[in-house]
């Protein structure tokens, strides 16, 4: 996978803002490439389920931070309701 590609293979479409954040953070991008499609779906759903733009931006920052730390799924969240 080249640096400009982000693994998508998910039910939810990878939003542009989350894609851009992943592109800027190689460590988070490496974990993203290594997690399962189900885990990617959960990150996407967690980020996009925020009602306000401010909440979404905070969740993107947290997701990148947690992925950089090696976390493979969002913590303390009921999970994607779309499964």
Secondary structure as GFF3:
##gff-version 3
##sequence-region A 1 83
A	DSSP	alpha_helix	16	23	.	.	.	ID=ss1
A	DSSP	alpha_helix	26	34	.	.	.	ID=ss2
A	DSSP	alpha_helix	37	48	.	.	.	ID=ss3
A	DSSP	alpha_helix	53	68	.	.	.	ID=ss4
###
